[in-house]
Structure formats: C-alpha cells, structure tokens
Amino acid sequence: MSTALHPQYITDESGNRVSVVIPVAEFEELLEDLDDLAVIAERRDEPALTHDEVIAGLQRGCSVTR
C-alpha cells in the first residue's frame, strides 16, 4: 500500500466531516489490505514454520508446509 492516502472530505452545513472520497486506486489497495488481514486472522492459530525450516524445505525441493 502507498504510504499516504489522498482523501477529500465532504462536510455538512456545520462543517462536520460526513463522507470521504479517495482515488479508486487507493480504495482498491485498501480492499486488498483488508483481504490480506482477513486471511492472516483466519490463519492465526495455524502452526508456523521457522525461517530455517522454510530454507531447508526449499533446498530439498519439497513443499514447506506442515
């Protein structure tokens, strides 16, 4: 994701922000980030591999899953 968003705010007659408009590309990046976070949350309790286990599996040319 880009480091900065470029929002434009829509305000009511009192000057309170009620909506935001962002470029489509930034919106799509946010959706991708949300999807990534959902996958991370779903897999939170799965066992993890160490870096060394991944490297060893790659060197053997086999799958690196548990």
C-alpha positions, -999 to 999 in steps of 0.1 A, spaced: 0 0 0 11 35 -6 24 54 24 -2 82 21 -38 85 13 -52 115 -6 -87 119 9 -112 146 1 -138 152 28 -175 160 23 -188 181 51 -223 190 63 -236 225 68 -219 227 102 -185 217 88 -185 182 102 -169 156 81 -196 131 69 -180 113 40 -147 108 24 -137 104 -13 -104 87 -22 -90 78 -56 -101 44 -69 -65 30 -69 -62 38 -32 -96 23 -25 -86 -9 -42 -53 -10 -23 -73 -7 10 -96 -36 -1 -65 -57 -8 -51 -49 26 -83 -58 43 -84 -91 24 -48 -98 35 -57 -90 71 -87 -113 70 -65 -142 57 -40 -135 85 -67 -135 111 -82 -168 98 -47 -185 99 -37 -170 132 -38 -204 150 -20 -224 124 14 -237 132 42 -215 118 75 -226 101 108 -211 111 129 -194 85 154 -223 87 126 -248 81 115 -230 50 150 -227 36 156 -264 43 124 -274 25 132 -252 -4 167 -267 -7 152 -302 -7 128 -291 -34 98 -302 -15 68 -285 -1 74 -264 30 40 -270 47 35 -288 80 
